[in-house]
Amino acid sequence: MQPELKQVSVIGRGGFHKLAYAEWGSPKAEHTVVCVHGVSRTGRDFDMLAAALAAKGVRVIVPDLPGRGRSEWLASPAHYTDRAYVRAMSTLVARLDVDQVDWVGTSLGGHIGMLMAAEPGTPVRRLVLNDFGARVSAAALRRIGGYLTRQWHFASVDEVETHLREVHAPFGKLSDAHWRHLAQHSAVPDGKGGFRFHFDPGIGMRFSIPILLDVILWHIWDRIDCPVLILRGEDSDLLSRSTVDAMLKRGSAASDGRVTAFEFPDCGHAPALMDEAQIAVIKNYLLTD
């Protein structure tokens, strides 16, 4: 099974830009799921999950966030803001011509999902947060920022894969095929005989100022009242177990018993959602009424 590759024009600071997305399954399906990747990743991370859901009759929409993958880079690094991401995703959902979507978000994708779900009249029916929550570790953000603000160049795809196996070891115990898939879709030719990462280096600008304190998002979490599944990597340095415990007790959704959590062993930030066991957890949640 292969997706149909599409794009939509999104308005923002600096004018319109193209937002690329992949559509899996039938556009006439009754159930639509949107999967949104992490800060330095692309939508191809969700190929295995999307194919598994589409095989069950689900329409799955997987965008490349602005500045990543096939999506256009924004005019200025300063334009990569939460508002820009929410605007882009809102435009995408409007394009789908559906009343509701389920949302699976990894890291930054989870943050955007929280922002969307917290708004009155949200189209988000059910939310899956993959290793993201209402309190985000400053130390983890500094680690991510240090990675994003470096200029990475590789001689070959093999070199990209070796790098990813080391840097993204917290993704979990992936197969050789999974690592190769990530490598093939994480980098593009740099025009100099080598490869660079498939994202705009400008996205690292917001990390250029040292992050000294944890990011607190309880004011957003407290407004979310749709059902939520929180996924956490057992060794995550970004989402603590204590934060998950608090999210299970606090906020509108939790007060109505609509929040559940699941912890994946043998991984950190963030579970790759590529192996059958992790995919099964999400399938069971999204496909069970």
C-alpha positions in Angstrom: 0.0 0.0 0.0 1.3 3.4 -0.9 -0.1 6.9 -0.1 -1.2 9.6 -2.5 1.1 12.6 -2.2 -0.7 15.9 -2.1 -0.2 19.6 -1.0 -2.3 22.5 0.1 -1.4 26.3 0.2 -1.3 27.8 3.6 -1.3 31.5 4.4 1.2 32.9 7.0 3.7 35.6 7.6 5.6 36.1 4.4 2.7 34.9 2.2 1.4 31.5 1.1 3.5 28.4 1.3 3.0 24.8 0.2 2.2 22.2 2.9 2.8 18.7 1.7 0.9 15.7 3.0 0.4 12.0 2.3 -3.1 10.5 2.2 -3.5 6.8 3.0 -6.7 4.9 2.4 -9.9 6.0 0.9 -11.0 9.6 1.0 -14.5 8.3 1.5 -13.7 6.5 4.7 -15.8 7.4 7.7 -12.8 7.6 10.1 -9.9 10.1 9.5 -6.7 10.1 11.5 -4.1 12.9 11.3 -0.5 11.9 12.3 2.0 14.7 13.0 5.7 14.2 13.5 8.4 15.6 15.8 10.4 18.8 15.5 13.2 17.5 13.2 11.4 14.6 11.6 9.1 14.1 8.6 5.7 12.5 8.0 7.4 9.4 6.6 8.1 8.3 10.2 4.4 7.2 10.3 4.5 5.0 7.2 4.1 1.8 9.1 1.3 3.1 11.4 -0.5 4.8 8.5 -0.4 1.6 6.4 -1.7 -0.5 9.3 -4.6 1.9 10.0 -5.5 2.2 6.3 -5.6 -1.5 6.1 -8.5 -1.3 8.6 -10.4 1.1 6.5 -9.2 4.3 8.0 -8.2 7.4 6.1 -4.8 8.6 7.4 -3.4 12.1 6.7 0.3 12.6 7.4 1.7 16.1 6.8 5.2 17.3 6.7 5.3 20.3 9.0 6.4 23.6 7.4 10.1 23.5 6.7 10.3 19.7 6.8 10.2 17.0 4.2 8.4 18.0 1.0 6.8 21.1 2.6 8.2 24.5 1.7 10.6 26.4 4.0 9.1 29.5 5.6 10.5 32.9 4.5 12.2 33.5 7.9 13.4 31.3 10.8 11.3 33.6 13.0 8.1 32.3 11.3 8.4 28.8 12.8 6.0 29.4 15.6 3.2 27.5 17.3 0.7 29.9 15.7 2.1 29.0 12.2 1.9 25.3 12.9 -1.7 25.5 14.2 -2.7 27.7 11.2 -1.1 25.1 8.8 -2.8 22.2 10.5 -6.2 24.0 10.6 -6.0 24.7 6.9 -5.1 21.0 6.3 -8.1 19.8 8.3 -10.4 22.2 6.5 -9.1 20.7 3.2 -10.2 17.2 4.3 -13.9 18.2 4.4 -14.6 16.2 7.6 -16.2 17.3 10.8 -13.8 15.4 13.1 -10.4 13.8 13.1 -8.4 11.7 15.5 -4.9 13.1 16.2 -1.7 11.2 16.7 1.2 13.6 17.6 4.8 12.8 18.4 6.6 15.4 20.5 6.1 18.7 18.7 3.2 17.0 16.8 1.7 16.3 20.3 2.1 19.9 21.3 0.3 21.1 18.2 -2.4 18.5 18.9 -2.9 19.9 22.4 -3.2 23.4 21.1 -5.8 22.3 18.5 -7.8 20.2 21.0 -7.9 22.9 23.6 -9.8 25.3 21.3 -13.6 25.7 21.5 -15.2 23.8 18.6 -12.1 21.8 17.9 -12.3 19.2 15.2 -10.1 16.8 17.3 -12.3 14.0 18.4 -9.6 11.9 20.1 -6.0 12.7 20.9 -2.9 10.5 21.2 0.1 12.2 22.7 3.3 10.3 21.9 5.9 11.3 24.6 4.6 14.8 25.1 2.6 16.4 27.9 1.7 19.3 30.1 5.2 19.7 31.5 8.3 19.4 29.3 11.8 19.0 30.6 14.1 21.9 30.0 17.1 19.6 30.0 15.6 17.6 27.2 14.7 20.7 25.2 18.4 21.9 25.6 19.5 18.5 24.2 17.2 18.8 21.2 18.2 22.4 20.7 21.9 21.5 20.7 21.1 19.0 17.9 19.0 21.4 15.8 21.5 24.2 15.9 24.3 22.2 14.5 25.0 21.9 10.8 25.0 18.2 9.8 26.4 16.8 6.6 26.9 13.2 5.6 28.8 11.5 2.8 26.2 8.8 2.2 22.9 7.4 3.3 24.8 4.7 5.1 26.5 7.5 7.2 23.0 9.0 7.8 21.8 5.6 9.1 24.8 5.2 11.4 24.2 8.6 12.8 20.5 8.1 13.4 21.1 4.7 15.1 23.3 6.5 17.6 21.4 9.8 18.1 17.9 8.3 18.0 18.6 5.1 19.9 15.8 6.2 22.3 13.4 5.5 19.5 13.6 1.9 20.6 14.7 -1.5 19.3 14.0 -1.0 15.6 14.7 -3.5 12.9 17.4 -2.9 10.3 14.6 -2.2 7.8 13.1 0.5 10.1 16.5 2.2 10.5 17.0 2.2 6.8 13.6 3.6 6.2 14.3 6.5 8.6 17.7 7.1 7.0 16.3 7.2 3.5 13.7 9.8 4.4 15.7 11.9 6.8 18.2 13.3 4.4 18.4 14.7 0.8 21.3 15.5 -1.5 23.1 18.7 -0.5 24.3 19.5 -4.0 27.9 18.9 -3.0 28.0 15.2 -3.4 26.8 14.5 0.1 23.6 14.7 2.1 21.9 17.1 4.6 18.9 16.6 6.8 15.5 17.1 5.2 14.5 20.2 7.2 15.2 23.9 7.2 18.1 24.6 9.6 16.1 27.8 10.6 13.8 25.7 12.7 16.5 25.6 15.3 16.4 29.3 15.9 13.8 29.2 18.7 16.3 27.0 20.6 19.2 29.5 20.3 18.2 31.1 23.6 19.1 28.9 26.5 16.1 27.1 28.0 16.5 27.3 31.8 13.1 26.2 33.0 10.7 23.4 32.2 7.9 24.4 29.8 4.6 24.4 31.6 1.5 23.8 29.6 -1.1 23.1 32.2 -3.2 26.0 31.0 -3.6 24.2 27.7 -4.1 20.7 29.1 -6.8 21.9 31.6 -9.0 23.0 28.6 -8.9 19.7 26.7 -12.0 17.6 27.2 -11.7 15.0 24.4 -10.5 11.5 25.2 -6.7 11.4 25.4 -4.2 8.5 25.3 -0.8 9.5 26.6 2.1 7.3 25.4 5.5 7.5 27.1 8.8 5.9 26.5 10.0 4.2 29.7 13.3 6.1 29.7 12.0 9.4 28.3 13.9 12.5 29.4 11.2 14.8 28.0 8.0 13.5 29.6 8.3 12.4 33.2 6.2 9.7 34.8 5.1 12.2 37.5 3.8 14.5 34.8 1.8 11.6 33.2 0.4 10.7 36.7 -0.7 14.4 37.2 -2.3 14.5 33.7 -4.4 11.4 34.7 -5.8 13.3 37.6 -6.0 17.0 36.4 -8.0 18.8 33.7 -11.3 18.6 32.0 -10.8 15.3 30.2 -9.3 13.6 33.3 -12.2 14.7 35.5 -14.5 12.9 33.1 -12.3 9.8 33.1 -11.3 10.3 29.5 -7.5 10.1 29.9 -5.5 6.9 29.8 -1.8 6.2 29.6 0.6 3.5 28.3 4.3 3.2 28.8 6.5 1.5 26.2 9.5 -0.4 27.6 13.0 -0.3 26.1 12.7 3.2 24.6 12.9 6.9 25.6 12.0 10.0 23.7 10.2 9.2 21.6 8.8 5.8 20.8 9.0 5.3 17.0 5.6 3.8 16.6 6.9 1.5 13.9 6.9 -1.9 15.5 3.8 -4.1 15.7 3.4 -3.9 19.4 3.4 -0.1 19.5 1.1 0.1 16.5 -1.3 -2.3 18.1 -1.8 -0.1 21.2 -2.8 2.8 18.9 -5.0 0.7 16.7 -6.8 -0.7 19.7 -7.4 2.8 21.1 -8.5 4.5 17.9 -10.6 1.7 16.5 -12.4 0.8 19.7 -15.5 2.9 20.5 
